[in-house]
Amino acid sequence: MKRTWSTPARYLALVFVIAFILVIGWYVRAMFQPLIVAGLIAYILNPAVNWFRNRAHFSKGLAVNLVYFLSLGIILAIPATLVPILLSQFQDLTVELTDLSTRLQSMLSQPIVLAGYSLHLETLLPRIGQVINNLVTIVPENALKVLESTSRNAAWALVIIVVVYYLLNDWDRIREWFMRQVPEPYRKDARRLFLQIKKVWAGYLRGQIALMAFLALIYTAAWLIIGLPGAVIIGLLTGLFNIVPELGPFMAGMLAVVIGLFEGSNYFPAMNHLWYAVLILGVYLALNYFKTVYLQPRILGRNVELHEGLVFVAIIVALMVSGILGVLIIVPGIASIIIIGRYLRARILGQPPFQPRRPIIRPPKETPMKKNLRPVKVPRLPKRKD
């Protein structure tokens, strides 16, 4: 019996293994999204764990538990605080929409006379009151559907929470396990590729933090200028929620619209609440357009070394094709694929895959001056006699 398989046998086994992995992956494809989300969360929290380990000199277990449970408490506290407020606002909004439909219907029932001609808006426009009433009745049904889907996804949420904890604890061992799967001659290349990809994702994380801070600043300034109640808190939430692209800022913007609709402006108390809500919506749309078209591509592109035009197109395509999760990973994903593609191209063409590292040139050490040096006596020359 041969100790090693022949080349055809090895290729055949490789084909069967790949086919088996593809089949299993197809059947469990629903779990990829929660695992990717868990990996992103663990990657975001990992710098905090390293900070506690390096600066505060905590043990790894203590640092992981501190960061993990503190972050979990914050994540659970935000919905617990906002949901009761949003429910009460939603009930008030339903009443307001019902009253608004009655006022609009009575206004449209009165004809407008122009140059002797009567214009009946009620016949030209659809029954807006009926549309609003239908909206009011449909929204609770949609809310129930959302709650139902949320309850079905509770198991996936639990998977994410558990996987994040184990990733924070065992990331070093997982990384080394993957490195050991690479053949020995190529492990140095794999480690350098890993460091380059890690640098890209670290730059992407820095870009996201900078983008969140800048958005919090400009939204807070905008809400303060137009006199929105709670402008600072809502502006900070808008920047913080940008960690969930598009959906997070949209929720914060709609919260600002609802507050403006019911509370009005601090600076323009005589302004109609409905028109003030329209103003808030317009400001939000303008700032969101500026963020999507100019600010986000430029900040993220510079941090991952991609052209801002490519970043903008990639984000839009990912949003249409794969939703919010695609927007989260598309930019560093493209940058990582470019790094791997550059390496494969160099290997295929027989070129060096990495640029040679520049030698560190250190200045020569200066020899210290010796102390207590005795002065050298120069002998005097005898005077010349003419």
Contacts in CASP RR format, 6 or more apart in sequence:
PFRMAT RR
TARGET T0000
AUTHOR 0000-0000-0000
METHOD contacts of the structure
MODEL  1
MKRTWSTPARYLALVFVIAFILVIGWYVRAMFQPLIVAGLIAYILNPAVN
WFRNRAHFSKGLAVNLVYFLSLGIILAIPATLVPILLSQFQDLTVELTDL
STRLQSMLSQPIVLAGYSLHLETLLPRIGQVINNLVTIVPENALKVLEST
SRNAAWALVIIVVVYYLLNDWDRIREWFMRQVPEPYRKDARRLFLQIKKV
WAGYLRGQIALMAFLALIYTAAWLIIGLPGAVIIGLLTGLFNIVPELGPF
MAGMLAVVIGLFEGSNYFPAMNHLWYAVLILGVYLALNYFKTVYLQPRIL
GRNVELHEGLVFVAIIVALMVSGILGVLIIVPGIASIIIIGRYLRARILG
QPPFQPRRPIIRPPKETPMKKNLRPVKVPRLPKRKD
5 13 0 8 1.000
25 32 0 8 1.000
31 156 0 8 1.000
31 159 0 8 1.000
33 156 0 8 1.000
33 325 0 8 1.000
34 156 0 8 1.000
34 157 0 8 1.000
34 159 0 8 1.000
34 160 0 8 1.000
34 163 0 8 1.000
35 159 0 8 1.000
35 163 0 8 1.000
36 325 0 8 1.000
36 329 0 8 1.000
37 160 0 8 1.000
37 325 0 8 1.000
38 159 0 8 1.000
38 160 0 8 1.000
38 163 0 8 1.000
38 164 0 8 1.000
38 167 0 8 1.000
39 163 0 8 1.000
39 164 0 8 1.000
39 167 0 8 1.000
40 328 0 8 1.000
40 329 0 8 1.000
41 160 0 8 1.000
41 164 0 8 1.000
42 163 0 8 1.000
42 164 0 8 1.000
42 167 0 8 1.000
42 168 0 8 1.000
42 171 0 8 1.000
43 201 0 8 1.000
43 205 0 8 1.000
44 205 0 8 1.000
44 243 0 8 1.000
45 67 0 8 1.000
45 68 0 8 1.000
45 71 0 8 1.000
45 164 0 8 1.000
45 168 0 8 1.000
46 168 0 8 1.000
46 171 0 8 1.000
47 205 0 8 1.000
48 67 0 8 1.000
49 60 0 8 1.000
49 63 0 8 1.000
49 64 0 8 1.000
49 67 0 8 1.000
49 168 0 8 1.000
50 63 0 8 1.000
52 58 0 8 1.000
52 62 0 8 1.000
52 63 0 8 1.000
52 66 0 8 1.000
52 67 0 8 1.000
53 59 0 8 1.000
53 60 0 8 1.000
53 63 0 8 1.000
56 63 0 8 1.000
58 66 0 8 1.000
60 169 0 8 1.000
61 169 0 8 1.000
64 165 0 8 1.000
64 168 0 8 1.000
64 169 0 8 1.000
67 168 0 8 1.000
68 164 0 8 1.000
68 165 0 8 1.000
68 168 0 8 1.000
72 161 0 8 1.000
82 255 0 8 1.000
86 255 0 8 1.000
89 258 0 8 1.000
89 259 0 8 1.000
89 262 0 8 1.000
92 262 0 8 1.000
93 258 0 8 1.000
93 261 0 8 1.000
93 262 0 8 1.000
94 136 0 8 1.000
94 139 0 8 1.000
96 261 0 8 1.000
96 262 0 8 1.000
97 132 0 8 1.000
97 135 0 8 1.000
97 136 0 8 1.000
98 132 0 8 1.000
98 133 0 8 1.000
98 136 0 8 1.000
100 132 0 8 1.000
100 274 0 8 1.000
101 128 0 8 1.000
101 129 0 8 1.000
101 130 0 8 1.000
101 132 0 8 1.000
101 133 0 8 1.000
101 136 0 8 1.000
102 129 0 8 1.000
104 128 0 8 1.000
104 129 0 8 1.000
104 132 0 8 1.000
105 127 0 8 1.000
105 128 0 8 1.000
105 129 0 8 1.000
108 121 0 8 1.000
108 122 0 8 1.000
108 125 0 8 1.000
108 128 0 8 1.000
109 122 0 8 1.000
111 118 0 8 1.000
111 119 0 8 1.000
111 120 0 8 1.000
111 121 0 8 1.000
112 118 0 8 1.000
112 119 0 8 1.000
112 121 0 8 1.000
113 119 0 8 1.000
167 174 0 8 1.000
175 194 0 8 1.000
179 187 0 8 1.000
179 190 0 8 1.000
179 191 0 8 1.000
179 194 0 8 1.000
182 190 0 8 1.000
189 343 0 8 1.000
189 353 0 8 1.000
189 354 0 8 1.000
192 354 0 8 1.000
193 339 0 8 1.000
193 340 0 8 1.000
193 343 0 8 1.000
196 339 0 8 1.000
197 336 0 8 1.000
197 339 0 8 1.000
197 340 0 8 1.000
200 304 0 8 1.000
200 305 0 8 1.000
200 332 0 8 1.000
200 333 0 8 1.000
200 335 0 8 1.000
200 336 0 8 1.000
200 339 0 8 1.000
201 332 0 8 1.000
201 336 0 8 1.000
203 303 0 8 1.000
203 304 0 8 1.000
204 300 0 8 1.000
204 303 0 8 1.000
204 304 0 8 1.000
204 331 0 8 1.000
204 332 0 8 1.000
204 335 0 8 1.000
206 303 0 8 1.000
207 299 0 8 1.000
207 300 0 8 1.000
207 303 0 8 1.000
208 242 0 8 1.000
208 243 0 8 1.000
208 300 0 8 1.000
210 299 0 8 1.000
210 303 0 8 1.000
211 242 0 8 1.000
211 291 0 8 1.000
211 295 0 8 1.000
211 296 0 8 1.000
211 299 0 8 1.000
211 300 0 8 1.000
212 239 0 8 1.000
212 240 0 8 1.000
212 242 0 8 1.000
212 243 0 8 1.000
213 239 0 8 1.000
214 295 0 8 1.000
214 299 0 8 1.000
215 238 0 8 1.000
215 239 0 8 1.000
215 242 0 8 1.000
215 249 0 8 1.000
215 291 0 8 1.000
215 295 0 8 1.000
216 235 0 8 1.000
216 236 0 8 1.000
216 238 0 8 1.000
216 239 0 8 1.000
216 240 0 8 1.000
218 287 0 8 1.000
219 234 0 8 1.000
219 235 0 8 1.000
219 238 0 8 1.000
219 239 0 8 1.000
219 252 0 8 1.000
219 287 0 8 1.000
220 231 0 8 1.000
220 232 0 8 1.000
220 234 0 8 1.000
220 235 0 8 1.000
220 236 0 8 1.000
222 283 0 8 1.000
222 287 0 8 1.000
223 230 0 8 1.000
223 231 0 8 1.000
223 232 0 8 1.000
223 234 0 8 1.000
223 235 0 8 1.000
223 256 0 8 1.000
224 231 0 8 1.000
224 232 0 8 1.000
226 265 0 8 1.000
226 267 0 8 1.000
226 268 0 8 1.000
226 279 0 8 1.000
226 280 0 8 1.000
226 283 0 8 1.000
227 265 0 8 1.000
227 266 0 8 1.000
227 267 0 8 1.000
227 268 0 8 1.000
228 234 0 8 1.000
228 256 0 8 1.000
228 259 0 8 1.000
228 260 0 8 1.000
228 265 0 8 1.000
228 266 0 8 1.000
228 280 0 8 1.000
229 259 0 8 1.000
229 260 0 8 1.000
229 263 0 8 1.000
229 264 0 8 1.000
229 266 0 8 1.000
230 259 0 8 1.000
234 252 0 8 1.000
234 253 0 8 1.000
234 255 0 8 1.000
234 256 0 8 1.000
234 259 0 8 1.000
235 252 0 8 1.000
237 252 0 8 1.000
237 255 0 8 1.000
238 248 0 8 1.000
238 249 0 8 1.000
238 252 0 8 1.000
238 253 0 8 1.000
238 256 0 8 1.000
239 249 0 8 1.000
239 252 0 8 1.000
241 247 0 8 1.000
241 248 0 8 1.000
241 249 0 8 1.000
241 251 0 8 1.000
241 252 0 8 1.000
242 248 0 8 1.000
242 249 0 8 1.000
244 324 0 8 1.000
245 315 0 8 1.000
245 319 0 8 1.000
245 324 0 8 1.000
245 327 0 8 1.000
245 328 0 8 1.000
246 319 0 8 1.000
246 324 0 8 1.000
246 327 0 8 1.000
247 324 0 8 1.000
249 288 0 8 1.000
249 291 0 8 1.000
250 288 0 8 1.000
253 280 0 8 1.000
253 284 0 8 1.000
256 280 0 8 1.000
256 284 0 8 1.000
257 277 0 8 1.000
257 280 0 8 1.000
257 281 0 8 1.000
257 284 0 8 1.000
258 277 0 8 1.000
260 273 0 8 1.000
260 276 0 8 1.000
260 277 0 8 1.000
260 280 0 8 1.000
261 273 0 8 1.000
261 274 0 8 1.000
261 276 0 8 1.000
261 277 0 8 1.000
262 273 0 8 1.000
263 273 0 8 1.000
264 271 0 8 1.000
264 273 0 8 1.000
264 276 0 8 1.000
265 271 0 8 1.000
265 276 0 8 1.000
268 276 0 8 1.000
292 312 0 8 1.000
292 315 0 8 1.000
293 312 0 8 1.000
296 311 0 8 1.000
296 312 0 8 1.000
296 315 0 8 1.000
297 308 0 8 1.000
297 309 0 8 1.000
297 311 0 8 1.000
297 312 0 8 1.000
297 315 0 8 1.000
298 308 0 8 1.000
300 306 0 8 1.000
300 311 0 8 1.000
300 331 0 8 1.000
301 307 0 8 1.000
301 308 0 8 1.000
301 311 0 8 1.000
301 331 0 8 1.000
302 308 0 8 1.000
304 311 0 8 1.000
304 331 0 8 1.000
304 332 0 8 1.000
304 335 0 8 1.000
305 335 0 8 1.000
306 331 0 8 1.000
306 334 0 8 1.000
306 335 0 8 1.000
306 338 0 8 1.000
310 334 0 8 1.000
311 331 0 8 1.000
314 330 0 8 1.000
314 331 0 8 1.000
314 334 0 8 1.000
315 327 0 8 1.000
315 330 0 8 1.000
315 331 0 8 1.000
317 330 0 8 1.000
318 326 0 8 1.000
318 327 0 8 1.000
318 330 0 8 1.000
319 326 0 8 1.000
319 327 0 8 1.000
342 353 0 8 1.000
343 353 0 8 1.000
343 354 0 8 1.000
345 351 0 8 1.000
346 352 0 8 1.000
346 353 0 8 1.000
347 353 0 8 1.000
END
